Amino acid sequence: MARTSAGLAADRFYSAAVYAGFDGSYNSDNNEISSRFSNDVALILYALYQQSTIGPCNAPKPSSWNPVEQSKWKSWQQLGNMTTTEAMRLFVKILEEEDPGWYSRVSNSVLEPVVDVKMNHYSNVERITENENSFAEAKNVSAENGSLIETQDKDVVSEGLGSVDIYDLWISPPISGQRPKARYQHGAAVVQDKMYIYGGNHNGRYLDDLHVLDFRSWTWSKVDAKVGPQSEKSPSPKNIAPCAGHSLIAWENKLLSIAGHMKNPSETIQVKAFDLETGTWSILKTNGKAPISRGGQSVTLVGTTLVIFGGQDANQTLLNDLYILDLETMTWDEIDAAGVPPSPRSDHAVAVNAERYLFVFGGSSNATFFNDLHVLDLQSMEWSKPAQQGVLPTPRAGHACVTVGENWFIAGGGDNQSGASETIALNMSSLVWSVVTSVQGSVPLASEGLSLVVGSFNGEDILVSFGGYNGRYNSEVNVLKPSRKWTLQSNITVVPVHESASAVRNAANPTRDPQSEFETGQDRKVREIVMDNIDSKPTKSEREKTNELIIATLKAEKEELESSLNEEKLQSLQLKQQLREVETRNLELYKELQSVRAQLAAEQSRCFKLEVDVAELRQKLQTMETIEKEFELLQRQKATSEQATLNAKQRQGSGGVWGWLAGNPEEYTAVDDNA
């Protein structure tokens, strides 16, 4: 197989292969390899070398009389269809575990370089200060002096391209090309070792430029994007509106820009697509009821669907709605999930684990910043709020996140007062928070609105951040390479039992065949690499340390659980005592209530009697009033009668005198007689 240039990972592999003593021949003499490494390691290195340079094993099985060749063939055959890149990466990792200083010795031994593999690009770490911020930068050191100093720290490895691989520490690698304008709230996505940056906010102005950073050369370049022709599936406008607070997702051969704040926002979310082959933008047509336009939302790719949660609309109304966009049918679907959802928020972080559990962390709601953790089961569509363990992160919004295995890395963010200086990680299986590293001062990594992606460099995962705002707009690139402990934490989910099972078999069969035992052990080790995809083969001491770490962790968890159980029991007893007290108090109150009810009934009866008496008195009073009126009427009639009688008498007396005076003695006399 011709050793052509396949990137820096291939360069490093071929250097490692030459150092280990492989010449590429299937039947090569491996005495040097066997003397340098144990039989197990030598067989694994051989199998990985064959897989990297030739491919899957198609060679015929050697004769049984040659156990060594048969073991080599079996080791290679068990790698199956492992990719060339993965085999190269594992080869280098195992060699580094067995011989950490091999790379420096390669430069000192002046090995014959293979085609296109540069052997003079080594670097040393030196601290520099730029814009009052201290970073680790690569300093080129010539290999011609033959005195490169071998690093004493296994976690520090010198690389080419002026970059330094330092585990769990942010560095600022030297970048060439035209750097994009400083910004925040932009979108970022990785496609084939290239990081694409689109849009964002700079001095309150929305951007629409597209830039790409090549991880192989660490060179920036601007993409000359065009607007595609209008079609039924893609009714493209004449221009793509600048935006910020959107989400950029890599899907097939496209970059999808979803939602975002715009100067003239649409009523519903827009899905813009950039075709990486044609270099054109278009707006995709969607079906169903689309969500209202917004920015600061989260968009997560789960299989062939996008899960959209929260954000803030054009009226600055915070949202906590949940939508799913099927990318195959481009159909929206609003989800009414069970349970208690997160409160309305924007600028939060979201990740998915095992293609099933959607994690939501942090964000802000006006002046409130969150550090709560919510989980949505995408199968049952039910929200839950699990208990968090470890170092609980501070409330923040505007942070960025990526996942590596089961670890969820979060960087940046802030609370309008200060930026979050620590880079944290959540193991999404154990729900334990850990602090990966911290930065000092007002640096871009303590910014809001930065982007974070995961890429690959020299066959290993790296975290790459860009931009952000921490009082000033940033355009810096920073890189962190997670150490192997994060991979171990992701892969160690149960205690391995194959070692103990092997011991039982050996005890039951003391007359075992050494060659069969050797092949069985090798079979087991190769299977561990293929099935678990661990970066390197653990040595015996590492396995012991790992087991001790697991035991210590389990003991600590057991003690913590026992302590929690005791606290729960104590709290349960206290609650029971409080419940008894409450029940006693309720009984007393019930008795008092019954007494009050009896008194109230008596008072009601008394009141009823009083009301009857009052009604009788009122009736009597009305009768008396009638009698009084009749009495008054009789008195007036009596008075009238008496007055009439008196008047009659007066008339009679007055007529007798005048008659006498008129000379009518008879009448007078008659009156007189009557008198």
Phi, psi and omega in degrees: 000126182293136181271075178271168182290126177231037180091176183293330179297318178293320178303314181294323179297313182295325175297318179295321180295317178297317180297321182285344175102016179271134179249005176091355181273137182295323182255031183291157178280119184252031179298319180296321180293316182295325180287333182273328183235163174291164181300319180299311182294319181299318179294320180294317178297320178299313182297317180293324178295315179297318180295324182286321187264333183247319183115196180302151185289118174240004181287148178293152181290129180296166180294151183292340181287348179247085185295328181295310180295326178293322177293320178297317180295318181294320177299318180291317184296328183285349176287345175062230182258032177304137182291158179298317181299317180293319179296319177299315182298316180294324178300311182295318181296317180295320178297320179294326177292320182282325184218083187301332184263019185297323187293322177292321180291334176298316181292324182285330182278354178051059178289155177291117184288149174277172186300132174066012177257114182273128185255005184249015180256084176237156186218161177237162184264133178218139181274134176232163179239124180224125182056042179065014179244136182262130180227159171272124181235153181280137174242121183292135177236128182290139178274355185286337181286348176065018183228043175296133182278126179285132181293145179268350181254123180294337182276001179244117182232130178279137181235174176278188179058025178067016181255154180239128177267104178241122184288139174055037177213131178285134176230160178248097183288153176292128184244138176250174180088177181280113182288140178296160176299143179300143186193171169213173184057036177264177176250148181217141178207155182246131175223114175053062176061026177227134178258122179260134178242127182226135172068202180122189184232130177223114181057037178079005180252131179282144184248157178224018181275156182234125181234158180224137176247120179274117181291340181283327180243355183051053182235131175275147171209150179264137181269126178277087185275145178238168176261126184287165179291153181286140178214175181295320180278338183223082178284086187280140173280179179289329180224150174266121186292137174299153183206165175211158182073020179267181178236136181247121185236132174275125181219117183054238180256029183228160167251123180258124175255117186246130174061208181112155176281138178224161179297316177239084187290150175278171181287325182236169181296135174262142175245106179261146182231133174250118180279116183290339180276316182266345180069034183236148175265150173205160175254122184278142177275132181242161179246166179082183180277108182281150177294159176292155181298146184195173173216165181074013178279176172246139177230123185235132177274119178233103183066243179249022180232155173251132178253119183249130180223136169067202182113189181224129183277183184294338178269013180063028174272127181280146188235154170219032178279163186230125180229156175231133176246117177281115185286343178279322179254353183053048182243132177275149177213120177278134185251126174257087186283151177281172180081186182263114181283166173299151177295158179306136185196167174218169178058039177262179179240143182222143176215160179239140180236134177058029179055024183222318188255123181260118181261135177236126181227136170069204185107181182222155176225095186058250183263005181257132178245142188248153167225028180275160182235126178236150181229131176249121174281112185286350176272310179271350182052057180226132178277148173213161179233091185285161176284136180263148180235167179083207182278106183291126182293157176284154177301142184197161174215158181077016179276167181237157186210156171213163176243140172231105187067233178264006181261132181252107182269133181230131180228152174073201185091174180185185182229030181071351176256316180206159178275154178281117187273343185264141169266125188242164179218138176245124171283112189285356174266315181266348181059039178253126176274144175220151175266120181282308179197170178225154177243160182247143174081186181272086183246162182303331181287346175257042184250162171261145176077018175281169176245153180218128179229164175247128179233193181227135177218125183056035176077008180236153180288142175224148173261132183235123178250154179211141171070201182116170180225123178224043188105339173213155180279138186243153175224022182279152174250129177233148187231138173227133176253113180298139181284172186292341181295330178290324176294319178297318180296329180284323186273333181276093178252329175223157180286127179297143182245358186291331180292313180294322178297321178295321179296321178296317179297319181295322180291325180283340183228080183293339180261056183278158179274119182300321181293317178297318178298319179298314181294322179295317178297318179294320178302317181294318182293318178295320180296325177299320180291316184291316188278317185268344178056043177282145188300326182208162179284121179291139173282173181299316180296324179292320177298318179297317178297320180296315179297318178297320179297318179296315181298315179298320179296317180295321177296316179297318178295322179297313179299319180295319179294319178297318178297318178295321179297317178297319177297320179294320178297314178299316179295325178295317178297318179297320179293321177297316178299316178297324179294318177298317178298319179294320178296318177298315179297320178297321178297316178298317179295325179294318177297315177300321180295319178297318179297316179296321178298318178297314178298320179296321178296318178298316179295323177296320177297316179298317179298323179296317178297317179299320179296322177296315178299316180298321179295320178294317179297320178298320179295317177297319180298317178297321178296317179296321178297321178296317179297318179299318180297317179295319178298315178299320179296317179296319178298319179293321177296319178299314181297321179295319180294316179297321180293322178294319178297316180297320180294324179294318179297320181294321179296320180296314180298322181291325180290329180291321180292313181294331177290323177295317180293335181272357177088046177236075187293331184293315179297318181297318182294320178300319179295321183292320178294318178300324179294000000 
